[in-house]
Every structure is written in C-alpha cells, then in structure tokens.
Amino acid sequence: MKIGLYFGSFNPVHHGHLIIANYVLQHADINQVWFIVSPQNPLKASASLLNEYHRLYLVQSAIEGEKDLRAMDIEFKLPKPSYTVDTLTYLQEKYPSYKFSIVMGSDSFSNLPRWKNHEVILKNYPIYVYKRVGDEIKADTNGNAQPIILNAPLLQISATYIRENIKKGKSIRYLVPEKVKEEIERNGYYK
C-alpha cells in the first residue's frame, strides 16, 4: 500500500487541503492520503491553535465517506513538538509493508533544511510538492531524489484567512466543507 502523508495543523481544514489530497489520489502513484494532524509544529507558534482533538474532528468531518482519505492522530501519542522524521520512523515500524511518501506545499519544501534530520527524509521518502502562491520550488537536495512536482489547482485559501474572517464575523461558506463550517459555528471556534 502506498500512503501519501499530508502533515499539517489543519487549523482549520479547508477546501484547499481537500483539493490537494484528491489531486494526489488522482494523479500520483498513491493509494491513500493520510491527514496527519500535528498537535504542535516546532516551526509555528501554537497560541492560535485550536485543540488538536477538535482539529482532528474537523478533518474527520471534512472527509467523512471518503474511503481513500484518513484523518490520523498518530502525532498525539508522540513527544511534542512533532518532528516529521520521528513520525516517519514510528509509522515505518508500525506499518512495515507500507510505502510512505510526503505531500507538502512549496513553502514547507523551502523550509525543509530547518527540519530535524531533513537529510534522512530526503534520502528515504518520495516528496510530492504542490506550488503555493509566492513560493517557487527550489530543489537543492544534495544528490537525493528530486521532489515530484504536482500541478494541482492553486487556491488562495489559507487557514489564517479563514480564522480572520471568523474573528471579523464574516462568512466562511464555500471556504470549508459545510460540516466543518457548522461545527466551527456551533462551538464558537476561532472567535
């Protein structure tokens, strides 16, 4: 089984995330995409993060009924902050017959040299990179495999923009799945 790991805060999950995941399933050599909800990214401030269990539930709501998309809480059980290389090691031990690859935006790919043991990641895991507006894909991988560039549709939707709209009392309709919107509104998230 070939699994694309889509790491993120998903704070909140939105249509941009879902379009990327679906594109990977349709256009890459991947059987499933797992949304790895990160409780704490070491490169991001955690002050604006919704509780990880609430974010996980929002992802589960967004992908309900999709057999090839899964929401995973793997990093909830690992030491914090979450380091991708540690998660990959854990997954490889737990699922030795699976082949894992990573799905990431060009912004994350350009930050890869700042990641813990990024050389191990580059050497051992295929990386699928989708372009983000304003971030070109520069692939200096020191002789390791080059990233696989995805020509996925670009949407200028960000979780930051969604949170700002919520704080200003503006609609997030069409930015997130309806179930996610309802859950956010019902619980007063991000106000």
C-alpha positions in Angstrom: 0.0 0.0 0.0 1.3 3.4 -1.0 0.4 6.1 1.5 0.8 9.9 1.0 1.3 11.6 4.3 -0.2 15.1 4.4 1.1 16.8 7.6 -0.4 19.9 8.9 -2.0 21.9 11.7 -5.3 21.9 9.7 -6.3 24.9 11.8 -9.0 24.6 10.3 -9.1 22.1 7.4 -10.4 23.8 4.2 -11.2 23.1 0.6 -7.7 23.8 -0.5 -6.4 20.9 1.6 -9.1 18.6 0.2 -8.4 19.6 -3.4 -4.7 18.8 -2.9 -5.4 15.4 -1.3 -7.8 14.5 -4.0 -5.4 15.6 -6.7 -2.7 13.4 -5.2 -5.0 10.4 -5.2 -5.9 11.0 -8.8 -2.5 12.0 -10.3 0.2 10.4 -8.1 1.2 6.8 -7.5 -0.6 6.8 -4.1 -3.4 4.6 -2.8 -4.4 6.6 0.2 -3.8 10.1 1.7 -3.5 10.3 5.5 -4.0 13.7 7.0 -1.5 13.8 9.9 -2.9 16.3 12.3 0.1 17.9 14.1 -0.6 18.9 17.7 2.4 21.2 17.7 4.6 22.2 14.8 8.1 23.2 16.1 8.3 26.0 13.4 4.9 27.6 14.3 3.6 29.5 17.2 0.9 27.4 19.0 -1.0 30.3 20.5 -3.7 30.4 17.7 -4.1 26.6 17.5 -7.4 25.1 18.2 -7.1 22.0 20.5 -5.7 19.1 18.4 -8.7 16.8 19.1 -11.1 19.5 17.8 -8.9 19.9 14.7 -8.8 16.1 14.2 -12.6 16.0 14.4 -12.9 18.8 11.8 -10.7 16.8 9.4 -12.8 13.6 10.1 -16.0 15.6 9.4 -14.5 17.0 6.1 -13.5 13.6 4.7 -16.4 11.6 6.0 -17.3 8.9 3.5 -14.0 9.1 1.6 -12.5 5.6 1.6 -9.0 6.7 0.5 -8.6 9.7 2.8 -7.9 9.2 6.5 -7.6 11.5 9.5 -4.8 10.4 11.8 -3.9 11.2 15.4 -0.5 9.5 15.3 1.4 12.5 16.5 -0.9 12.9 19.5 0.8 9.9 21.1 4.4 11.0 20.2 6.6 13.5 22.1 5.9 17.2 21.4 6.8 19.2 19.4 6.1 17.0 16.4 9.1 16.2 14.2 8.3 14.6 10.9 11.3 12.3 11.0 10.1 10.8 14.3 6.6 10.3 13.0 8.0 8.6 9.8 10.2 6.3 12.0 7.1 5.4 14.1 4.9 4.7 11.0 7.6 2.6 9.3 7.8 0.4 12.5 4.0 0.2 12.8 3.3 -0.5 9.1 6.5 -2.2 7.7 4.8 -3.3 4.5 3.5 0.2 3.6 5.5 2.7 1.4 5.2 6.2 2.7 5.7 9.5 0.9 5.1 13.1 1.9 2.8 15.6 0.4 3.7 19.3 1.1 3.4 22.7 -0.3 6.4 24.6 -1.8 6.5 26.8 1.3 7.2 23.8 3.5 9.6 22.3 1.0 11.7 25.5 1.0 11.8 25.2 4.9 12.9 21.6 4.8 16.6 22.4 5.6 15.3 23.7 9.0 13.6 20.4 9.8 15.1 17.9 12.2 17.2 15.3 10.3 15.8 16.5 7.0 18.6 14.6 5.1 17.0 11.3 6.3 13.7 12.4 5.0 15.1 13.4 1.6 17.1 10.2 1.3 14.3 7.8 2.3 10.9 9.2 1.3 9.5 10.5 -2.0 8.2 14.0 -1.6 5.2 15.3 -3.6 5.3 19.1 -3.7 2.4 21.4 -4.8 3.1 25.0 -5.6 1.9 27.7 -3.2 1.5 31.3 -4.5 4.7 33.2 -4.0 6.8 30.2 -3.3 8.9 28.7 -6.1 10.1 25.2 -5.8 13.9 25.2 -5.4 15.2 21.6 -5.4 18.7 21.5 -4.0 18.5 18.0 -2.5 22.3 17.3 -2.4 22.1 14.3 -4.6 19.0 12.8 -3.0 15.8 12.1 -5.0 14.2 15.2 -6.5 10.7 16.2 -5.4 7.8 15.2 -7.5 6.1 18.4 -8.6 2.3 18.4 -8.6 0.5 20.7 -10.9 -2.5 20.8 -8.6 -5.1 23.6 -8.9 -4.0 26.6 -6.9 -6.5 28.2 -4.5 -5.5 31.2 -2.4 -7.3 29.9 0.6 -5.4 29.8 3.9 -6.4 28.8 7.4 -5.2 32.2 8.6 -7.6 33.9 6.2 -10.5 31.7 7.5 -9.7 32.4 11.1 -9.5 36.2 10.3 -12.9 36.0 8.7 -14.4 34.3 11.7 -13.0 36.9 14.1 -14.5 39.7 11.9 -17.9 37.9 11.8 -17.6 37.2 8.1 -18.9 34.1 6.4 -16.6 31.1 5.7 -19.1 29.5 3.5 -17.5 27.8 0.5 -14.1 28.1 2.1 -14.6 25.0 4.2 -16.9 22.0 3.9 -20.4 22.6 5.2 -20.0 20.1 8.1 -16.7 21.9 9.2 -18.5 25.3 9.0 -21.4 24.0 11.1 -19.0 22.6 13.7 -17.0 25.8 13.9 -20.1 27.9 14.3 -21.8 25.6 16.8 -18.7 25.6 19.1 -17.6 29.2 18.6 -14.2 28.2 17.4 -11.7 30.9 16.4 -13.7 33.9 17.8 
